Amino acid sequence: MTDIALALIVVSALMHAVWNLLLKRSNNPEIFTWWLLTTGSIIFLPLAVVLFITRPIEGPGWWFVLGTVVIHSAYFTTLARSYAQSDFSLVYPIARGLGPSLVPIIGTVVLHEVVAIPAAVGIGLVVSGIATIHWWGRFVEILKDPLRLLRQPGIGYALLTGILIAFYSVWDKVGVGHVHPLLYLYLMNLGVSLSLSGYQLRTFGPTGMITEWRRNRIAITISAILAFSAYGGVLAALTTSSVSYVAPAREVGIVFGVILGLTVLKEELKASRIVGSFLIVSGLILLAAF
């Protein structure tokens, strides 16, 4: 992984952790997320217009834009449903652990990327760190009856979310080779916002959506800027490094999340978070070195 890619990923991970903290504090995360995407589409419209004129999209690029809108719309839907049906502590490690595990496999088969053995160990450490933070004290229970875990409500959606994370990571890696990363991201944001508008209105109604905006408009605006900048950094990193390395390295954001949880939310410092964060950082070091 290049030094530039590493720097972009670390900064992006910090921004991702901050806007997720604001999301966690919202009244309704689903509406907050929609407003985040919509607000970002308004704020960054001038940038998109300039890029659209100076860096026009050619034929294949439009197919990648359409594809990323479809994949990300499905991702946001399955993620929301998995959280609605099951506990965060169960869903998150499955979704965020499965995605980085699948990306190197898909990257190797589809993009013919080569993953060095130390880097593969690093990916394993990152995934282990995610599981440690969220499943500490439950490993024996899960290993004794893994099928019981799979039968729980929401787990199917969590698995599908992880698969979609892997697919959009690889898809976007190729996509930014055809479209400027920031223009690609803008069109994705706009497309997902529009595609989810009907669902938002049917589910929460105009009153619920307006209420969320009035209560959290400052947090939504800040989150929109951070979210756009964070994934923009990831897309830029994908132009210089293998997706097999970038996707797992993004999970360093979990470590920033732990730090913010301790300092801002005053959460308890637990052994699981210390050990898990150590594993993730160790994995990132190996990924950065190779």
C-alpha positions, -999 to +999 in steps of 0.1 A: +000+000+000+013+035-009+020+061+018-006+084+002-032+057+003-024+049+039-027+086+049-060+089+030-074+059+047-065+069+082-079+105+078-110+090+061-115+065+089-114+093+115-140+114+096-161+082+092-160+076+129-170+112+137-200+112+114-211+078+127-209+092+162-233+120+151-255+094+135-256+074+167-269+105+186-297+112+160-333+106+167-339+083+137-307+070+120-325+060+088-339+095+082-306+110+094-288+090+068-312+100+040-308+137+050-270+133+051-270+120+015-294+146+003-276+175+020-243+163+006-258+163-029-268+200-024-235+212-008-213+195-034-234+204-065-210+232-077-181+208-075-200+182-094-209+207-122-173+218-126-161+182-127-189+172-151-177+200-175-140+195-172-139+157-167-169+144-188-180+108-183-176+085-212-199+055-220-185+028-197-184+052-168-221+057-167-226+019-162-203+020-132-222+049-118-255+032-122-241+000-107-228+017-076-261+034-070-279+001-072-254-017-049-253+011-024-291+015-023-293-022-015-265-019+011-283+009+030-316-010+029-301-043+041-280-026+068-311-007+082-332-039+082-304-059+099-302-033+127-340-031+130-342-069+135-311-077+156-286-062+180-259-040+168-233-062+186-243-091+164-249-074+131-219-051+129-190-077+132-208-099+106-213-071+081-179-053+086-160-086+091-174-105+061-168-076+037-131-072+042-127-110+042-144-114+008-127-084-009-092-100-013-108-132-027-129-112-053-099-089-059-077-118-067-101-136-089-117-106-108-089-080-108-060-104-106-045-086-076-018-103-056-020-104-018+013-109+000+013-134+029+020-108+056-008-087+042-031-117+043-022-121+080-029-084+085-064-088+070-070-117+093-059-096+123-083-068+113-113-092+110-103-109+143-101-074+159-136-066+148-150-098+162-131-094+195-145-059+201-181-070+196-181-108+205-158-108+235-171-134+260-194-150+234-168-169+213-174-202+230-212-198+227-209-190+190-185-218+182-206-244+200-237-236+179-229-213+149-262-223+133-280-208+162-264-174+154-274-177+118-310-184+127-314-152+147-335-124+131-315-099+111-285-121+106-294-129+070-295-092+062-262-088+080-246-114+058-261-098+027-248-064+039-213-079+042-215-093+007-227-060-007-197-042+011-174-065-008-191-060-041-192-022-039-156-021-028-145-040-059-170-023-082-159+012-071-122+002-075-129-003-112-154+026-114-130+053-104-108+042-132-135+055-156-149+085-137-132+111-115-135+098-079-154+129-066-178+131-095-183+093-091-191+098-054-214+127-060-235+109-085-236+079-062-248+101-033-275+117-055-287+084-070-290+067-036-308+097-021-333+097-049-338+059-049-345+059-012-368+089-012-400+069-018-392+044+010-384+072+034-417+091+027-438+059+029-422+047+061-418+079+081-439+104+063-431+141+057-437+150+094-411+125+106-385+136+080-390+173+087-388+167+125-354+150+121-341+178+100-352+205+125-337+187+154-304+177+138-298+200+109-264+211+121-252+176+128-267+164+094-248+192+076-215+184+093-220+146+087-228+152+051-194+170+046-175+144+066-192+114+049-185+128+014-149+136+023-143+103+040-155+081+011-139+105-013-106+098+004-112+060+001-120+063-036-088+083-041-068+056-022-083+030-046-067+048-075-033+041-061-036+009-042-052-026-044-088-028-031-077-060-013-056-038+010-077-007+011-110-023+021-097-041+053-075-010+062-107+011+063-117-008+095-092+012+115-122+036+118-135+012+145-105+021+166-113+058+163-149+049+172-137+032+204-116+063+212-146+086+206-168+064+226-145+066+256-138+104+253-171+118+241-198+093+251-179+084+283-183+046+276-166+021+298-131+010+288-133-028+284-106-054+277-124-064+245-119-029+231-082-028+240-074-062+226-096-057+195-081-023+187-046-037+191-054-064+166-069-040+141-039-016+143-015-045+140-033-056+109-031-021+095+006-020+101+011-052+081-012-039+053+008-007+052+041-024+051+032-047+021 
